[in-house]
Amino acid sequence: MLFRSKAEELIAKGAHWKEIKDIAQHSDYLFLMLGYPHDVEEVVFNSENGVLHHMKEGAVLIDHTTSSPGQAMRIYEAALQRKVRFIDAPVSGGDIGAKNGKLVTMIGGDADAVEKA
C-alpha cells in the first residue's frame, strides 16, 4: 500500500508493517503528519485504502500536516458524512523547531471534537 517503500529499511530490521486502512479500522484517534498535501489526499481519500473509508463512527482524525484551508474543509466535510470527527492541527517550526523543542500546533475543528481529543 501507500508509503511501504519508505519503511523497507525498518521492516528489514524487524519492524512490522500494517496497512493504514487496518490501523484506521481499529483507531479511536488517528493522527497524520505527512510530508505534503498530496500525501494527505492519498492517505485520506484513496478509494481503496483511504482512512476515511475505513474509520469507525465517532473516531477522530487529526491532521498535523501543513496544508491549505480548502483541503482541511474538504476533509472536514467528508468526515462529517462518515460520522468521523476531524481536527486540522498543523504544526509550525519544522526540523529546527523540533530539534529545539519549539513547535507550535494550531487547532481548528468543532469544539466537541477538540474537547474529545
Long-range contacts (C-beta under 8 A, 24 or more apart in sequence): 1-49, 2-42, 2-43, 2-46, 2-49, 3-39, 19-49, 20-49, 20-51, 21-48, 21-49, 21-50, 21-51, 21-53, 21-54, 22-54, 23-51, 24-51, 24-54, 24-55, 24-59, 25-54, 25-55, 25-56, 27-55, 27-59, 28-56, 28-58, 28-59, 28-60, 29-59, 29-60, 29-62, 29-117, 30-55, 30-59, 30-60, 30-61, 30-62, 31-62, 31-63, 31-64, 32-61, 32-62, 32-63, 32-64, 32-65, 33-63, 33-64, 33-65, 33-91, 34-65, 35-65, 36-65, 37-65, 37-67, 37-68, 37-71, 39-65, 40-65, 40-67, 40-71, 40-75, 41-71, 44-75, 44-78, 45-78, 52-78, 52-79, 52-82, 52-84, 53-82, 55-82, 55-84, 56-84, 57-82, 57-83, 57-84, 58-83, 58-84, 58-85, 59-84, 59-85, 60-84, 60-85, 60-86, 60-87, 60-113, 60-116, 60-117, 61-85, 61-86, 61-87, 62-86, 62-87, 62-89, 62-117, 63-87, 63-88, 63-89, 63-90, 64-89, 64-90, 64-91, 64-105, 65-90, 66-90, 66-91, 66-92, 72-108, 76-109, 85-109, 85-110, 85-112, 85-113, 85-116, 85-117, 86-113, 87-113, 87-114, 87-117
